[in-house]
Amino acid sequence: MSTPSPFDAEYTATNFVGFAVSIDLVGSDRSLGANWQSLSLGSVSLSSTDLQAGGYSRTRFQMMEGLDYANVTLSRPWTANQSGWISQWFAAAAEQGPSTISITINYLDVKGEMQQATYNFRDAYPVAWTQPDFVAVPSSETPQRINETLTFSHSGFTNSTNLAPGIDSPENVQPFKLIVIPGGVSGVASALSSITSWTPGGSTSAYVATSALSAQTSGVSSIVEDTVGGFPSITFWVPPSSLNLSKSADWRINASPTAEGSGPVNWLGTKPLSIEFDFILDSNAMDVKTSGSQDADSVLPDVERLLSLCEVDATLAMVGVGTAPLVMLLWGDFVSPVSYVEDVSVEFQKFNTSGKPIRASGHLKITQFPTSLESQNPTSGGDQPLRSLELYDGDRLAHVAFRAYQSPSYWRDVAKANDISDPLRVKPGTSLFIPDKSALQRRGESGRPVGSGSNTLGISAKAQQNSPRKSP
């Protein structure tokens, strides 16, 4: 395309009348010319959703959403050789993304004195350019007037004069990171499990005041960032609009004909926390792409990195110590538990002329990685850490044993470790020392130690063999 002239050399007066528009993305001439005669700034609205609450007919409940900025439209009389820069802006925006637009307006105040206001729009994209309509034989009574309009979107004003504070302040958007912990890194999952922003099950800190919990979690992200800062990460272009969290527990209902409502239930344990979200990858705005790489304009390397989170590193697999990588979500004060990737799905949505995918959307599901004292390497030579559990109201030692060892048959070991002679008289709220399971003798379903040489009636197996049998 030949370089357009910024104005009509035969009619230069059009360049000094009306509004002046400047775009930083158009390098050869940032000005789109002048002579813009009208400017519609649109509107700024705070969107909300009405909630229908039962029992209220005259009270309106609203849930606030976010600020919406309407598009800006400019119009001017068309002048030959002045619109070429607009087409350059469309082409540059498609390849490089958003830009900043500055519009300078001269106006008269109430005293008739000349004033000047400047509007700077951030993250501006050209939306529509209405080119002029020509009429071959215009009416002699109504002379032909040729106009063109330009419409662009934006995400707010910044550093603008004559605007209220707050409207023109840009947001500080925190990056949404997926920290990748390589498979085979020993002890990392256990170490990080204690510094996430999630409250462990059964902890009384789950019921503290919101302000205290916020103060506790505000420093968690910085601790995690310092701890896992050396690990690789995947930074998504835009944070997800929602995160879906799910957690459940297993209960077994025992049928009973004499029970009211339902039979008695037994708690069988809890399932790990799962987090799901949708993501978008775009080659124009990806933070993880390598600068200067031949694949810098493709999202395929980033998709391959996501898919590799479900696979074991080949080198670690050869020596038999590898696992698939573990991950953590880090977004401001939101720090997920150490998790593994359960499912990744990706859809390529846009390609360039050479066939490279330049946009993709997908869904990611991660599941909390279980950490326990039993996972410590027995050959490490280190002492097992001490552990304690609280006896809740209505609990028995069998409940504590189930929470600690996933088997209620170890209640005798808990009683012995805490010098409890009467297990029925332990007061709720008592903190009980929980010995490590590796130091306990294995017990069967009856609760008796396996290999003790006696059956449930206390009769030795040898005595049973020597006792005479009665003839049928």
Sequence and secondary structure as in RCSB ss.txt:
>XXXX:A:sequence
MSTPSPFDAEYTATNFVGFAVSIDLVGSDRSLGANWQSLSLGSVSLSSTDLQAGGYSRTRFQMMEGLDYANVTLS
RPWTANQSGWISQWFAAAAEQGPSTISITINYLDVKGEMQQATYNFRDAYPVAWTQPDFVAVPSSETPQRINETL
TFSHSGFTNSTNLAPGIDSPENVQPFKLIVIPGGVSGVASALSSITSWTPGGSTSAYVATSALSAQTSGVSSIVE
DTVGGFPSITFWVPPSSLNLSKSADWRINASPTAEGSGPVNWLGTKPLSIEFDFILDSNAMDVKTSGSQDADSVL
PDVERLLSLCEVDATLAMVGVGTAPLVMLLWGDFVSPVSYVEDVSVEFQKFNTSGKPIRASGHLKITQFPTSLES
QNPTSGGDQPLRSLELYDGDRLAHVAFRAYQSPSYWRDVAKANDISDPLRVKPGTSLFIPDKSALQRRGESGRPV
GSGSNTLGISAKAQQNSPRKSP
>XXXX:A:secstr
     SS TT GGGGGSSBEEEETT SS  B  S B EEE   EEEEEEEE  TT SS  EEEEEEEEE  EEEE
EE  TT SHHHHHHHHHHHHH  EEEEEEEEEE TTS EEEEEEEEEEEEEEEEE     SS  SSS    EEEE
EEE S B S TT  TTTT       EEEEEE TT TTHHHHHTTSSSS  TT GGGGS HHHHHHHHHTHHHHHH
HHHTTS EEEESS  S  EEE  EEEEE   TTSSSS  EEEEEE   EEEEEEEEETTT SSS TT TTTT SH
HHHHHHHGGGS  HHHHHHT     EEEEEETTEE  SEEEEEEEEEEEEE TTS EEEEEEEEEEEE    GGG
S GGG       EEE  TT  HHHHHHHHHS GGGHHHHHHHTT S GGG  TT EEE   GGGS  B TTSSBT
TSSB TTS BHHHHHHS     
